[in-house]
């Protein structure tokens, strides 16, 4: 179904959509409670760059053409729904949002073509999906069903079902007869103030890669992708294992976690470490300590896990425009000390046998943890023939004008990073 057809369907649902959460400058409909508590992330949906400007998140959704998806999802909630129908709709609505975002990301129009047409939004932009997802989860938190009471636990399950489906976590479609690769990117993060405009090229790359068939010297490769949340709690609930567990059952050629790293360079990270450093997530939650297990999955207790990606081939492949380096750094808590106390030892050789991890090559935040969890699971499932590791992209800046949502330089930088990610995944 095309986005234009979806827009027509949304219109036919009636002008009552204008009263639903998720449409900028709208008043809440009777089936939503605007006083219901929201997460910190969802609270940023009302952030503006100027007092008289639009709310940034909903405006990005509108400009990208995903507002019809949000409107259809919230309109359905205002119809009489049974518990079973609500459960099905949360999953279906999230999946439809994901497919619409992937379809949009695969558009091939150049910036020059978009300027000439005076329409459209950069197809490489990951932000519309992020904010559309939050509009959907906000609606679910505020939803008041007709004729029955929705308890806190059931509401949380609906929110998580929609959230995961809208990330592509349930959307793996591996089939036999062709080599496969599973990859993940991340949501935007560090969104306070005017930084609400931030984009994450790792998430943009995941959208660009999902469902793509890449031509490689050794034959075609099908890529399946998802976008991970920047939330410690979601990692605790097993979002990484849910995606990669399904992928690893099909024994792909590789699993590649991707996130945003340092300015001006790509890093192939050598080590993932079993430690959380406590940097705040998108809900302003800080967690420090050992990476916990995810219930229900086999996972060996390893302090460090080494990449098995073809790192030298990635370095030597000559992809452009950014240099690609193999990062050997890691930090450990010295033997005989209590992890989390004192000063860790940071080196580039080999971890000390028996020492506890303090950080992997990619640090001690959720990017490191995505590599650790995906590859802990890979080893726990015995998928040793599957290569696994992490790729850090260059840092993407923000539009130069603090009142602007985008500009040509910002879009060109994101496009260059994403295209090089695609080239590097082809090398893998």
C-alpha positions in Angstrom: 0.0 0.0 0.0 1.5 3.4 -1.0 1.7 6.3 1.4 -0.7 8.3 -0.9 -3.4 5.5 -0.6 -2.8 5.3 3.1 -3.4 9.1 3.3 -6.7 8.7 1.4 -7.8 6.0 3.8 -6.9 8.2 6.8 -9.0 11.0 5.4 -11.9 8.7 4.9 -11.8 7.8 8.5 -13.2 11.3 9.1 -12.2 14.8 10.2 -12.4 13.5 13.8 -8.7 12.7 13.3 -8.0 16.4 14.0 -9.0 15.8 17.6 -6.5 12.9 18.2 -3.1 13.0 19.9 -0.4 12.8 17.3 -1.8 15.7 15.2 -0.1 19.0 16.0 -2.1 21.8 17.6 -5.0 19.4 18.3 -7.2 18.9 21.3 -7.5 15.5 22.9 -10.4 13.3 21.8 -12.8 12.0 24.5 -11.2 8.5 24.3 -7.8 9.9 25.6 -6.9 11.3 29.0 -4.4 14.1 28.6 -3.6 14.0 32.3 -2.2 10.4 32.0 1.5 10.2 33.0 4.0 10.0 30.1 7.6 9.1 29.9 10.4 11.7 29.6 10.8 10.8 25.9 7.1 11.3 25.2 7.1 14.5 27.1 9.5 16.0 24.5 6.7 15.8 21.9 5.7 19.3 22.9 9.2 20.8 22.6 9.6 23.8 20.3 12.6 25.6 18.9 10.8 28.9 19.3 7.8 29.9 21.5 5.7 30.5 18.4 7.1 27.6 16.4 5.6 24.2 15.8 6.2 21.2 18.1 9.3 19.7 16.6 8.4 16.0 16.8 4.9 16.2 15.3 6.2 18.7 12.7 8.9 16.2 11.5 6.2 13.5 11.4 4.0 15.7 9.3 6.7 16.9 6.9 7.7 13.3 6.3 4.2 12.1 5.5 3.9 9.7 8.5 1.1 11.6 10.1 -1.5 9.6 8.3 0.0 6.4 9.9 -0.4 8.0 13.3 -3.8 9.2 12.5 -5.1 5.8 11.5 -3.6 4.2 14.6 -5.1 6.7 17.0 -8.5 6.8 15.2 -8.8 3.0 15.6 -8.3 3.4 19.3 -11.4 5.6 19.5 -13.6 2.9 18.0 -15.1 0.1 20.2 -12.4 -2.4 20.7 -12.3 -5.6 22.7 -9.1 -6.6 24.6 -8.2 -9.0 21.9 -8.7 -6.4 19.2 -6.6 -3.9 21.1 -3.8 -6.4 21.4 -3.9 -7.1 17.7 -4.1 -3.5 16.8 -1.1 -2.5 18.8 1.0 -5.0 17.0 -0.5 -4.3 13.6 -0.3 -0.5 14.0 3.4 -0.7 15.0 4.2 -3.0 12.1 2.4 -0.7 9.6 4.4 2.3 10.9 7.7 0.4 10.5 6.9 -0.7 6.9 5.8 2.9 6.0 9.1 4.3 7.4 11.2 1.6 5.5 9.3 2.3 2.3 10.0 6.0 2.7 13.7 5.3 3.5 14.1 3.4 0.2 13.0 6.3 -1.9 15.8 7.3 -4.3 15.1 11.0 -5.0 18.1 13.3 -4.6 18.1 16.5 -2.8 18.2 18.4 -6.1 15.1 16.5 -7.3 13.3 17.3 -4.1 14.1 21.0 -4.4 12.9 21.0 -8.0 9.6 19.3 -7.0 9.2 21.5 -4.0 7.9 18.6 -2.0 9.0 15.7 0.1 11.4 15.2 3.0 14.8 13.7 2.9 14.3 9.9 2.7 17.5 9.4 4.8 15.9 11.1 7.8 15.3 8.7 10.7 13.7 11.3 13.0 10.1 11.0 11.6 9.9 7.4 12.7 11.2 8.1 16.1 8.7 10.9 16.8 5.8 9.0 15.1 6.5 6.0 17.4 6.3 8.3 20.5 3.0 9.8 19.3 1.7 6.2 19.1 3.0 5.2 22.6 1.7 8.5 24.0 -1.8 7.7 22.6 -1.7 4.2 24.2 -0.7 5.6 27.6 -3.6 8.1 27.4 -6.2 5.8 25.8 -9.4 5.1 27.7 -11.1 2.0 26.2 -14.9 1.9 25.9 -16.7 -0.5 28.2 -13.7 -2.0 30.0 -10.8 -1.1 32.2 -7.2 -1.2 31.0 -4.9 -2.1 33.9 -1.3 -0.8 34.2 0.3 -4.2 33.3 -1.9 -4.7 30.3 -1.3 -1.1 29.1 2.5 -1.6 29.4 2.2 -4.7 27.3 0.3 -2.8 24.6 2.9 -0.1 24.6 5.8 -2.5 24.3 4.0 -4.5 21.6 3.5 -1.3 19.5 7.0 -0.1 20.3 8.8 -3.2 19.2 6.7 -3.7 16.1 7.4 -0.1 15.0 11.2 -0.8 15.4 11.2 -3.8 13.0 11.9 -6.2 15.9 9.2 -8.6 14.7 9.7 -8.0 11.0 12.4 -10.6 10.1 11.5 -12.3 6.9 14.6 -14.5 6.3 14.0 -17.2 3.7 16.3 -20.0 2.5 18.6 -20.0 -0.5 20.4 -16.7 0.1 22.9 -15.4 2.6 21.6 -13.1 5.3 22.8 -10.4 7.6 21.0 -8.9 10.6 21.8 -5.4 11.7 20.5 -2.8 14.2 20.8 0.9 14.5 19.6 3.3 17.3 17.2 6.0 18.0 18.3 9.7 18.3 19.6 10.5 21.7 20.8 13.5 23.9 17.6 15.4 22.9 17.4 18.1 25.5 16.7 21.7 24.4 17.4 22.5 20.8 19.0 19.1 20.5 15.5 17.7 20.0 16.4 18.1 16.3 19.1 15.4 16.6 19.2 12.5 14.1 21.1 9.2 14.4 22.8 8.0 11.2 22.8 4.4 12.7 19.0 4.4 12.8 18.9 5.9 9.3 21.2 3.2 8.0 19.0 0.5 9.5 15.9 1.9 7.8 17.9 2.2 4.5 19.2 -1.4 4.8 16.0 -3.2 5.9 14.9 -5.7 3.2 17.7 -4.7 0.8 19.4 -7.2 -1.3 23.1 -6.3 -1.5 25.3 -7.5 -4.4 28.6 -8.7 -3.1 31.5 -10.5 -4.8 30.4 -13.7 -3.3 26.7 -13.3 -4.2 23.6 -11.5 -3.1 23.0 -10.9 0.6 19.6 -10.0 2.2 19.7 -7.6 5.1 17.1 -7.5 7.9 17.3 -4.5 10.3 15.7 -3.0 13.4 16.2 0.2 15.3 17.0 -0.1 19.0 15.8 2.2 21.8 18.2 4.3 23.9 16.7 3.0 27.1 18.3 0.8 29.8 14.9 -0.6 30.7 14.1 -1.8 27.2 17.5 -3.6 27.1 16.7 -5.2 30.5 13.4 -6.5 29.0 15.3 -8.2 26.2 14.7 -6.1 23.1 18.2 -7.0 21.7 17.8 -10.7 22.3 14.3 -10.7 20.8 15.5 -9.4 17.5 18.8 -11.2 17.3 17.4 -14.5 18.7 15.0 -14.7 15.9 17.7 -13.8 13.4 20.2 -16.3 14.7 17.7 -19.1 14.4 18.2 -18.7 10.6 22.0 -18.8 11.0 22.8 -15.6 9.2 26.3 -14.9 7.8 26.7 -12.0 10.2 25.1 -9.9 12.9 26.2 -6.3 13.1 25.2 -3.8 15.7 25.7 -0.2 14.6 25.6 3.1 16.6 27.0 6.6 16.4 30.5 7.0 17.8 33.3 9.5 17.3 33.6 12.5 15.0 35.1 12.0 11.5 35.7 8.3 11.5 34.2 4.8 11.5 35.4 2.3 14.2 35.2 -1.5 14.0 35.2 -2.3 17.7 37.3 -5.2 18.9 35.8 -5.8 22.3 32.4 -5.6 23.9 32.5 -5.3 27.7 30.1 -6.6 30.4 29.7 -3.2 32.2 27.2 -0.3 32.2 28.8 3.1 32.8 25.6 4.9 33.9 25.3 7.6 31.2 21.6 8.8 31.2 19.3 7.3 28.6 16.5 9.0 26.7 14.3 8.8 29.8 17.1 10.4 31.9 17.6 7.1 33.7 21.2 6.3 34.7 22.2 2.6 35.4 25.7 1.5 36.4 26.9 -2.0 37.0 27.2 -5.4 35.3 25.1 -6.0 32.2 22.2 -8.2 33.4 21.0 -11.4 31.7 17.9 -11.4 29.6 15.4 -13.9 30.8 14.8 -17.0 28.6 17.9 -16.8 26.5 21.2 -18.8 26.7 24.0 -16.4 27.6 27.4 -17.3 28.9 28.9 -15.1 31.6 31.8 -13.5 29.7 33.5 -10.3 30.7 34.7 -9.4 27.2 33.5 -10.7 23.8 35.8 -10.2 20.8 34.5 -9.2 17.3 34.6 -11.8 14.6 33.8 -9.4 11.8 36.4 -9.3 9.1 37.9 -6.1 10.6 41.0 -5.9 8.3 38.9 -6.3 5.2 36.6 -3.5 6.5 39.6 -1.2 7.1 41.2 -2.0 3.7 38.0 -1.9 1.6 38.5 1.8 0.7 35.0 2.9 1.4 34.6 6.7 1.5 34.5 9.5 2.5 35.4 8.6 6.2 38.4 6.6 7.4 37.7 3.2 8.9 39.8 2.1 11.9 40.0 -1.0 14.0 39.7 0.1 17.6 41.5 -2.2 20.1 40.9 -0.2 23.3 39.3 -1.7 26.4 39.2 -1.0 30.1 39.2 -3.5 33.0 38.9 -3.3 36.8 42.2 -4.5 38.2 42.4 -8.0 39.7 41.6 -7.9 43.4 39.5 -4.8 43.2 35.7 -4.3 43.4 34.2 -3.5 40.0 32.9 0.1 39.9 35.5 1.4 42.5 38.9 2.9 41.8 40.4 3.6 38.4 40.1 1.1 35.6 43.1 0.0 33.6 42.7 1.0 29.9 44.9 -0.7 27.2 45.0 -2.0 23.7 46.5 -5.4 24.2 44.5 -8.3 25.7 42.2 -8.4 28.7 43.7 -10.0 31.9 42.3 -13.4 32.5 39.8 -13.1 35.4 39.6 -9.3 35.3 36.2 -7.7 35.2 35.3 -5.5 32.2 35.0 -1.7 32.8 34.3 -0.8 29.2 34.5 -2.3 25.7 36.3 -0.7 22.7 33.1 1.2 22.1 32.7 2.4 25.6 30.2 1.5 28.4 27.0 2.8 27.0 24.1 1.1 25.2 26.1 0.8 21.9 28.6 -1.4 23.7 25.8 -3.3 25.4 24.1 -3.9 22.0 27.3 -5.6 20.8 27.7 -7.5 24.0 24.1 -8.8 24.2 23.9 -9.7 20.5 27.2 -11.6 20.6 26.6 -13.2 24.0 23.5 -14.6 22.5 25.3 -15.6 19.3 27.7 -17.7 21.4 25.0 -19.0 23.7 23.1 -20.3 20.7 26.2 -21.9 19.3 26.2 -19.8 16.1 29.9 -19.7 15.9 29.9 -19.7 12.1 28.0 -16.4 12.2 30.3 -13.4 12.3 29.4 -10.7 14.9 30.6 -7.3 15.9 29.9 -3.6 16.1 30.4 -0.6 13.8 30.5 2.9 15.2 29.6 5.7 12.7 31.0 9.2 12.6 29.0 11.7 14.7 26.4 13.6 12.8 26.0 17.3 13.7 22.8 19.4 13.7 21.5 22.0 11.3 23.6 25.2 11.5 20.6 27.5 12.2 19.3 26.6 15.6 15.7 27.5 14.5 15.9 25.1 11.5 14.9 21.4 11.4 17.2 20.6 8.5 19.6 22.1 6.0 21.6 20.9 2.9 24.8 20.3 4.8 23.2 18.3 7.6 21.4 16.1 5.0 24.5 15.6 2.9 26.5 14.6 6.0 23.9 12.0 7.0 23.6 10.7 3.5 27.4 10.2 3.2 27.5 8.3 6.6 24.6 6.1 5.7 25.8 5.3 2.2 29.2 4.3 3.7 27.4 2.1 6.3 25.7 0.3 3.4 29.0 -0.2 1.7 30.6 -1.6 4.8 27.8 -4.0 5.4 28.3 -5.2 1.8 32.0 -5.8 2.7 30.9 -7.9 5.8 
